Amino acid sequence: MKELHTGANYWNTFTTGDTEWPTLRESLRTKVLIIGGGMSGLLTAFKLHEQNIECVLVEGKEISEGSSLASTGLLQYCSDLMLHELRKMIGRQKADLFYRSCFRAIDEVRRIASLLQQEVGDCQLQSRSSMQYCSDLKDIDKLQKEYEALSSLDLPCELWDQHIIVQHFPFSKRLALVTHQDAEINQHLFVIRLAQYLSQRGIKLFEHSKASSIRQHNNGAFSVLINDQYTIEAEYIVHAVGYHSEQLQLTELNVKSNRSYVVVTEPIADLSSWYNGMLLWETARPYLYARTTPDSRVIIGGLDETSSKLDRDKPSINRHIDRLLAKLNELFPSFHAAAYQSWNAYFYEPQDGLPYIGLDPSNSKHVYILGYGGNGTIYSMLGAMLAVPIVLGNANTAEHELLSMLSLSRLSR
Ligand SMILES: Cc1cc2nc3c(=O)[nH]c(=O)nc-3n(C[C@H](O)[C@H](O)[C@H](O)COP(=O)(O)OP(=O)(O)OC[C@H]3O[C@@H](n4cnc5c(N)ncnc54)[C@H](O)[C@@H]3O)c2cc1C
């Protein structure tokens, strides 16, 4: 299995109690087998368990070692593709349903984080507002249109003009779209807490247990070979394998393969010029994104490049770190920020901006949760929420519509 990120990862510095799970040592049977122990897999296990649907999860490496460890933990209801653009692309009704669903998905993450906090421990979720500032004067119109589109759905947002921006931040931009009820999270801790919570409730989670061949019997049930040794029999398979798309037997994913760079700074002595710890991003594509942390650091990411390889070249990595720090110090000159840790990671961008969630068009027992795109965590949540009605066979009209919009039939096989 390919490596999904490289470098020194800040999230690994958090110790969290039990963080190891057994390797599968026997064959077994279950209703739903979830393949993949990242955000998508664990959230799906959580949602299935809540509905008393039996499931087993296998992870080929370690839980939360994939892209979930590389995330910067910004949870925003706005996608990379703006609502007014999405309306043009897929029609108003569908676009509105998608945006409303993303908004609901953040609330669901918030609810789950609060439950985990009571039951197993904190995952540093903090509600935040976001500010998307215009990187270029030509984007002013875009932000205004987006404000109107979001407001038409009563999604919580404001437009800030230059005057308001300089009252809140040490930098000046012509216009910004501020959205409320977003959040930041320690995504790694969240995934680990989910695993701790589920295993305390008897859900079987296995690490170092790689699913290889999948065989379907005449009665529709599957036999999945794990570590070439044991078999798990299941009625449904949820593929939550993230960017390990090479094993999905889907010949071509309509995605752009990028790599993205992240820097976590040394603690900043005085973060007070960063208004209310807002999540920052911009209208440029690819965009810069930044947030603060509970231990007074800044996480800044971006400089995405089209590449299907991780960057392992020290001088190149250093150049990217310097560029990210220069951008941060340009926005906040008093910070004099220095790098603490940094990594770069694979990042898939779907060509039409939407994740791939739902059934294999040719096999209604294969469920895919491929939350590709900048809002990956929200898409993982959305996928987990949709997995329940898929397995129970009781999707309502809105869920049917979402599933058809996000369907894998967009893929060429
Ligand atoms: C640099 C960067 C920054 C990001 N920042 C944000 C952000 O701020 N906000 C946001 O919402 N999203 C962000 N994302 C996206 C987010 O990280 C991902 O969308 C999310 O973590 C994907 O979770 P996942 O569970 O689908 O994949 P993963 O976390 O990669 O989990 C998939 C797992 O499946 C396992 N697996 C694969 N094949 C098998 C097999 N055959 N058998 C067993 N196990 C298998 C893998 O080992 C892996 O652990 C960011 C991504 C990157 C790269």
The ligand as an ORCA input file, in Angstrom:
! r2SCAN-3c Opt
* xyz 0 1
  C      -2.730     17.909      3.424
  C      -4.189     17.602      3.643
  C      -4.969     18.484      4.377
  C      -6.319     18.202      4.547
  N      -7.046     19.070      5.294
  C      -8.367     18.850      5.451
  C      -9.144     19.753      6.216
  O      -8.649     20.751      6.745
  N     -10.465     19.488      6.358
  C     -11.058     18.387      5.786
  O     -12.261     18.199      5.916
  N     -10.335     17.506      5.073
  C      -9.007     17.704      4.900
  N      -8.255     16.815      4.183
  C      -8.914     15.613      3.633
  C      -9.046     14.549      4.707
  O      -7.825     14.331      5.339
  C      -9.473     13.238      4.040
  O     -10.607     13.468      3.231
  C      -9.891     12.201      5.062
  O      -8.966     12.084      6.089
  C     -10.031     10.881      4.343
  O     -10.375      9.897      5.281
  P     -10.553      8.427      4.772
  O     -10.967      7.624      5.919
  O     -11.443      8.442      3.579
  O      -9.101      8.020      4.241
  P      -7.829      7.557      5.098
  O      -7.693      8.338      6.337
  O      -6.673      7.548      4.161
  O      -8.192      6.074      5.502
  C      -8.246      5.031      4.564
  C      -7.614      3.827      5.204
  O      -7.893      2.681      4.425
  C      -6.842      1.778      4.628
  N      -6.884      0.779      3.571
  C      -6.763      0.971      2.229
  N      -6.861     -0.207      1.579
  C      -7.062     -1.162      2.519
  C      -7.234     -2.577      2.449
  N      -7.216     -3.238      1.297
  N      -7.403     -3.268      3.590
  C      -7.426     -2.612      4.777
  N      -7.259     -1.286      4.887
  C      -7.086     -0.556      3.770
  C      -5.614      2.662      4.585
  O      -4.511      2.074      5.185
  C      -6.107      3.911      5.306
  O      -5.730      3.911      6.659
  C      -6.902     17.046      4.001
  C      -6.117     16.154      3.278
  C      -4.771     16.415      3.098
  C      -3.957     15.438      2.337
*
